């Protein structure tokens, strides 16, 4: 049978993304062979999960459960004594047994981020139906240095981004196909959002997708003012979607509470006497034990978050940053470094959280352009040239703005990686804005439009490669490090 290039092209693009993403995220991801940032907490929690030891944390348990799953699948540390991880929440390198491998604990995040690139491609394809645009903008996720640095680790954001994109893709698949929306769609979408929130609570911004799904479902009833039919649909759809989110969230906690029943070193994390009694009686799997445990876990999460210090930009060594500076990449974080002297000169290997400016700045510009389109429509009554695409732009701009507004309400210290979630929204939004602005050139199949897009992707990849030493720990001299200090507000600090 002859090779059909036209039919094969639909697979060649995703296959290329898969291969590049595997190389970008997977290459020597077990390095550095040292703990950095929240790995000090999450690796200890994952080991407790494996050994069935009771623990509480500031975040829901799904992320740690998947980190633990990766460790079990890899099995590289099976013969090591990891008992020191069970009696403490924050561990240092001295608490890890000699020869500890990071291959397993970082496996879940790396694997899911590779798949997330494919999900981003599928999401954009569902909306714009243009392979070149989907390929180009999906590549931004894997060519962003901050995303790659942070998600090649035993941390939660890479795991959450996968579930976020899975929920967004499912929503787009329902809506873009313009088939009737059924109640089961609310339920499935609610389940996927529940997984997002079960990793980190900030994923609750995706509850807006249920609102958007109802708006699409009942738009004709709204225009025709059929309020009775609208209220009847709402009475079924809204509780079903919310119940699916809550049930999924609770189910994750149930598995966690029922399977972690050993108390080590008398550490009960302010658990109530009732919960401790259920643990000692091995009845946490019962309805009463689960409800008591869930109540205590949620209370612990709330108290922990309330106790996080406020941002203090005057404090020496402050790694936190204000959300207003995130879209421009401020402030960077030096997660880990190792200094050596080679040939009489200092060289430092960094694991540094720094943005790819050719990803973050266009994303910020895309959000500004989206808001301009929305203001033009709402305030000045301008009719969009492509109403369908305009509504998609409005959705992703709303997700971005809603998240950022929520972050501005918090007084506790926040960090640059808290921006990775709206960055994903912004990448999709940027793809839609590009499709909206260059619709005429794309429709006419003018080559320079796609050539310019290709040049942009090449430049993004080139800038990623330039900052890659800060991502992969390639040794740099102080002079080479300074070349990467592009903006003062990044506050990159060389180790001398």
C-alpha positions in Angstrom: 0.0 0.0 0.0 1.6 3.4 -1.0 2.6 5.8 1.7 -0.1 8.5 2.0 1.7 11.7 3.3 -1.6 13.6 3.6 -3.1 11.1 6.0 0.1 10.5 7.8 0.7 14.2 8.5 -2.0 14.1 11.2 0.3 11.7 13.2 3.7 13.1 12.2 3.2 16.4 14.1 2.2 14.8 17.4 4.9 12.2 17.0 7.5 14.9 16.6 6.1 16.8 19.6 6.3 13.5 21.6 9.9 12.9 20.7 11.1 16.4 21.4 9.1 16.6 24.7 10.6 13.3 25.8 14.1 14.7 25.2 13.4 18.1 26.8 11.7 16.8 29.9 13.3 13.4 30.2 17.0 13.9 29.5 18.8 13.1 32.7 15.8 14.3 34.8 17.3 12.5 37.9 19.8 15.4 38.0 20.6 17.2 40.2 21.0 14.3 42.6 20.0 16.5 45.5 16.7 17.7 46.9 15.6 21.1 45.9 12.7 23.4 46.9 9.5 21.5 47.8 11.0 18.1 47.1 12.2 18.3 50.7 8.5 17.9 51.7 6.9 15.9 48.9 9.5 13.1 48.8 9.0 12.5 52.5 5.2 12.6 52.0 5.4 10.2 49.1 7.4 7.7 51.2 4.8 7.9 53.9 2.2 7.2 51.3 4.1 4.1 50.2 4.6 2.8 53.7 1.1 3.6 54.9 2.2 6.2 57.4 -0.4 8.8 58.5 0.5 12.4 57.4 -1.1 15.7 56.7 0.0 18.4 54.2 -0.9 21.8 53.0 -2.1 20.4 49.6 -4.5 17.6 48.8 -2.9 14.2 48.4 -3.3 13.2 44.7 0.1 14.7 43.7 2.0 12.9 46.5 0.1 9.7 45.6 1.3 9.9 42.0 4.9 10.7 43.1 4.7 7.6 45.3 3.4 5.6 42.3 6.3 6.7 40.2 8.7 5.6 43.0 7.1 2.2 43.2 7.1 1.7 39.4 10.7 2.7 39.1 11.7 0.6 42.1 15.3 2.0 42.3 15.3 2.5 46.0 13.6 -0.7 47.1 16.5 -2.0 49.1 17.4 1.2 50.8 16.6 2.2 54.4 14.2 5.1 54.1 12.9 5.1 57.7 14.3 8.6 58.3 11.7 10.0 55.8 8.8 8.7 57.9 9.3 10.6 61.1 9.6 14.1 59.7 7.9 16.4 57.2 10.9 18.4 55.9 13.9 16.3 55.0 17.5 17.2 54.0 20.0 15.4 51.9 21.4 13.9 55.1 18.1 12.1 55.7 18.3 10.2 52.4 20.1 6.9 52.4 23.4 6.7 50.4 22.7 5.9 46.8 19.2 7.3 46.8 17.9 7.6 43.2 15.6 10.4 42.1 14.4 8.5 39.0 11.3 7.2 40.6 10.1 10.2 42.6 10.4 12.6 39.6 8.9 10.1 37.1 5.3 11.1 37.5 5.8 14.8 36.9 8.1 14.2 33.9 5.9 11.6 32.3 2.7 13.6 32.7 4.4 16.8 31.3 5.4 14.9 28.2 1.8 13.9 27.8 0.7 17.4 28.6 2.4 18.7 25.5 0.3 16.4 23.4 -2.8 17.4 25.3 -2.1 21.0 24.6 -1.7 20.2 20.9 -5.0 18.3 20.9 -6.7 21.2 22.8 -5.6 23.8 20.3 -6.5 21.6 17.4 -10.0 21.1 18.7 -10.5 24.9 18.6 -8.6 26.2 15.6 -8.4 23.1 13.3 -5.0 24.1 12.1 -2.1 21.7 12.6 0.6 24.4 12.1 -0.8 26.6 14.8 -1.4 23.7 17.2 2.2 22.4 16.7 3.7 25.9 17.1 2.0 26.9 20.3 2.1 23.5 21.9 5.9 23.7 21.5 5.9 26.8 23.8 5.1 24.7 26.8 8.1 22.5 26.3 10.4 25.3 25.3 9.8 27.4 28.4 12.7 27.2 30.8 10.6 27.8 34.0 8.1 25.1 33.1 10.9 22.6 32.3 13.0 23.4 35.4 10.1 23.1 37.8 8.3 20.1 36.4 11.5 17.9 36.1 11.1 17.4 39.8 9.1 15.7 42.6 6.7 18.6 42.8 3.1 19.1 42.1 2.7 21.7 39.2 3.7 19.3 36.4 1.1 16.7 37.6 -1.5 19.4 37.9 -0.9 20.9 34.5 -1.6 17.5 32.9 -5.0 17.3 34.6 -5.7 20.9 33.8 -5.1 20.3 30.1 -7.1 17.1 30.2 -10.1 19.0 31.6 -9.7 21.8 29.0 -9.3 19.3 26.2 -12.5 17.5 27.2 -14.4 20.7 27.5 -13.2 21.8 24.0 -14.0 18.5 22.5 -17.6 18.7 23.8 -18.1 22.3 22.7 -16.2 22.4 19.4 -18.0 19.4 17.9 -21.3 21.3 18.4 -23.1 18.1 19.3 -25.9 18.3 22.0 -24.6 18.6 25.5 -25.8 15.9 27.8 -25.8 15.7 31.6 -23.1 13.1 31.5 -20.8 15.8 30.0 -21.2 17.8 33.2 -20.4 14.8 35.3 -17.2 13.8 33.3 -16.0 17.4 33.3 -16.7 17.6 37.0 -14.6 14.5 37.6 -11.6 15.9 35.7 -11.8 19.2 37.5 -12.0 17.2 40.8 -8.6 15.6 39.9 -7.2 19.1 39.3 -8.3 20.4 42.7 -7.1 17.1 44.3 -3.6 18.0 43.3 -3.7 21.7 44.4 -6.6 23.8 45.5 -5.7 26.7 43.1 -7.1 24.5 40.3 -10.6 25.5 41.5 -10.4 28.3 38.9 -11.5 25.6 36.4 -15.0 25.6 38.0 -15.6 28.3 35.5 -15.6 25.6 32.8 -18.8 24.3 34.3 -20.3 27.7 34.1 -19.1 28.1 30.5 -20.5 24.6 29.6 -23.9 25.6 30.9 -23.8 28.9 29.0 -23.0 27.0 25.8 -25.7 24.4 26.5 -28.4 26.9 27.2 -27.5 29.9 25.1 -30.5 29.6 22.9 -32.8 29.5 26.0 -31.1 32.6 27.3 -31.6 34.5 24.1 -35.2 33.4 23.8 -35.8 34.1 27.5 -37.2 30.6 28.2 -36.6 31.0 31.9 -38.5 28.0 33.0 -36.6 25.6 30.7 -33.4 27.3 31.8 -34.1 26.9 35.5 -35.1 23.2 35.0 -31.8 22.5 33.2 -29.8 24.4 35.9 -31.5 22.4 38.6 -30.0 19.2 37.2 -26.8 20.3 35.6 -25.3 22.5 38.3 -25.7 20.0 41.2 -24.4 17.2 39.0 -21.3 19.1 38.0 -20.6 20.2 41.5 -21.3 16.7 42.9 -18.8 15.2 40.4 -16.1 17.6 41.5 -16.8 17.0 45.2 -17.1 13.3 44.9 -13.8 13.0 43.0 -12.0 15.2 45.5 -13.5 13.1 48.4 -12.6 9.8 46.7 -9.0 10.8 46.4 -9.0 11.7 50.1 -10.7 8.5 50.9 -8.0 6.4 49.4 -5.4 8.5 51.2 -7.1 8.3 54.6 -7.9 4.6 54.4 -4.4 3.6 53.3 -2.2 5.7 55.7 -3.0 4.3 59.1 0.4 4.0 60.9 1.4 6.7 63.4 5.2 7.1 63.5 7.0 9.0 66.3 3.6 9.9 67.7 3.1 12.5 65.0 -0.6 13.1 64.6 -0.6 16.6 63.0 -3.1 18.1 65.4 -5.6 15.4 64.5 -8.7 15.2 66.7 -8.9 12.5 69.3 -11.7 10.9 67.3 -9.5 10.7 64.2 -6.6 9.2 66.2 -8.9 6.7 67.7 -10.1 5.6 64.2 -6.5 5.3 63.0 -5.5 3.1 66.0 -8.6 1.0 65.6 -7.9 0.7 61.8 -11.4 2.0 61.0 -10.5 5.0 58.8 -12.1 3.1 55.9 -15.5 3.3 57.5 -17.9 6.2 56.7 -17.4 7.7 60.2 -13.6 7.3 60.1 -13.4 8.9 56.6 -15.7 11.9 57.5 -13.6 12.5 60.7 -10.4 12.2 58.8 -11.5 14.5 55.9 -12.6 17.1 58.4 -9.2 17.1 60.1 -7.3 17.1 56.9 -9.2 20.1 55.5 -8.8 22.0 58.8 -5.0 21.3 58.8 -4.8 22.6 55.3 -6.6 25.8 56.2 -4.5 26.4 59.4 -1.3 25.7 57.5 -2.1 28.2 54.8 -3.1 30.8 57.3 0.2 30.4 59.0 2.3 31.1 55.9 4.3 34.3 56.3 3.5 37.4 54.2 5.6 38.6 51.4 8.5 40.8 52.6 10.5 42.1 49.7 12.9 43.8 52.1 13.9 40.5 53.7 17.4 39.3 52.6 17.1 36.3 50.4 13.3 36.6 49.9 12.3 34.2 47.1 8.7 35.2 47.0 7.2 37.7 44.6 4.1 39.8 44.0 1.7 38.4 41.3 1.9 41.7 39.4 5.4 40.9 38.4 4.8 37.3 37.3 3.8 38.0 33.7 7.3 39.5 33.1 9.1 36.7 34.9 9.8 38.3 38.2 11.2 37.1 40.6 13.4 34.2 39.6 14.5 31.5 42.2 17.8 29.8 42.5 16.6 26.3 43.5 20.0 24.7 43.8 23.6 25.4 42.9 27.0 23.6 43.0 30.2 25.6 42.8 33.5 24.2 41.5 36.8 25.6 40.4 38.0 24.4 37.1 41.4 25.6 35.6 41.6 28.4 38.2 38.1 29.8 37.4 34.8 29.4 39.2 32.1 27.4 37.5 28.6 27.0 39.0 25.9 24.4 38.1 22.5 26.0 38.6 18.9 24.7 38.9 17.3 28.1 38.4 13.7 29.0 37.9 13.8 31.6 35.1 11.3 32.3 32.3 11.8 32.1 28.6 11.0 35.7 27.7 9.9 34.8 24.2 7.1 32.7 25.8 6.1 34.9 28.7 6.1 38.3 27.1 4.0 37.2 24.0 1.6 35.5 26.4 1.2 38.7 28.4 0.8 40.7 25.1 -1.9 38.1 24.0 -3.8 38.7 27.2 -3.7 42.5 26.6 -5.0 42.1 23.1 -7.7 39.7 24.3 -8.9 42.3 26.8 -8.8 44.9 24.1 -11.1 42.8 22.0 -13.5 42.2 24.9 -13.6 45.9 25.8 -14.2 46.8 22.1 -17.2 44.4 22.1 -18.7 45.2 25.5 -18.0 49.0 25.7 -18.0 50.0 22.0 -20.2 47.4 20.5 -17.8 46.2 17.9 -18.9 43.1 16.2 -16.2 40.3 16.2 -15.0 39.1 12.8 -15.2 35.5 14.0 -17.8 35.2 16.8 -16.9 31.5 17.5 -13.2 32.2 18.0 -14.0 35.4 19.9 -15.9 33.4 22.5 -13.0 31.0 22.9 -10.7 33.9 23.4 -13.0 35.4 26.0 -13.1 32.1 27.9 -9.3 31.7 28.2 -8.8 35.4 28.9 -11.4 35.0 31.7 -9.6 31.9 33.1 -6.3 33.9 33.1 -7.7 37.0 34.7 -9.8 35.1 37.3 -6.7 33.2 38.5 -4.6 36.4 38.7 -7.3 38.3 40.5 -7.6 35.5 43.0 -3.9 35.5 43.6 -3.9 39.2 44.2 -6.3 38.6 47.2 -3.7 36.5 49.1 -1.5 38.2 51.6 0.7 35.1 52.1 4.0 34.9 50.2 3.6 33.5 46.7 6.2 32.4 44.2 6.9 32.6 40.5 5.9 29.0 39.8 2.3 29.9 41.0 2.1 31.6 37.6 2.6 28.3 35.6 -1.2 27.6 35.6 -2.3 30.9 34.1 0.7 30.7 31.7 -0.9 27.6 30.3 -4.2 29.5 29.8 -2.2 32.3 28.2 -0.4 30.0 25.7 -3.8 28.7 24.5 -5.1 32.3 24.4 -2.1 33.4 22.4 -2.7 30.7 19.8 -6.3 31.8 19.5 -5.4 35.5 19.2 -2.9 34.6 16.5 -5.6 32.7 14.6 -8.0 35.6 15.0 -5.6 38.3 13.9 -4.1 36.4 10.9 -7.3 34.7 9.8 -7.2 36.3 6.4 -3.7 35.2 5.6 -4.3 31.7 6.9 -7.5 31.4 4.9 -5.7 32.5 1.8 -2.9 30.1 2.6 -0.3 32.9 2.3 3.1 31.3 3.0 4.6 34.2 4.8 2.1 33.9 7.7 3.2 30.3 8.5 6.8 31.2 7.7 6.7 33.9 10.3 5.1 31.5 12.8 7.9 29.0 12.1 10.6 31.7 12.6 8.9 32.6 16.0 9.1 29.0 17.2 12.7 28.7 16.1 13.5 31.8 18.1 11.7 30.5 21.1 13.7 27.3 20.9 16.9 29.3 20.5 16.2 31.4 23.6 15.3 28.2 25.5 18.7 26.7 24.5 20.4 29.9 25.6 18.9 29.7 29.1 19.2 25.9 29.2 22.3 25.8 31.4 20.1 27.2 34.2 17.6 24.5 33.5 19.9 21.5 33.2 22.7 22.4 35.5 25.4 23.0 32.8 28.3 24.8 34.5 28.6 28.5 33.9 31.2 31.1 34.8 30.1 34.3 36.5 30.5 36.1 33.1 28.4 33.6 31.3 25.7 33.9 34.0 25.6 37.7 33.7 24.9 37.3 29.9 21.6 35.7 31.0 20.6 38.6 33.2 18.3 40.2 30.6 16.1 42.2 33.0 16.9 43.8 36.3 13.5 42.8 37.8 14.3 39.1 37.3 16.9 39.6 40.1 19.2 36.8 39.0 21.9 36.4 41.6 25.2 34.7 40.5 27.1 32.5 42.9 30.7 33.7 43.1 
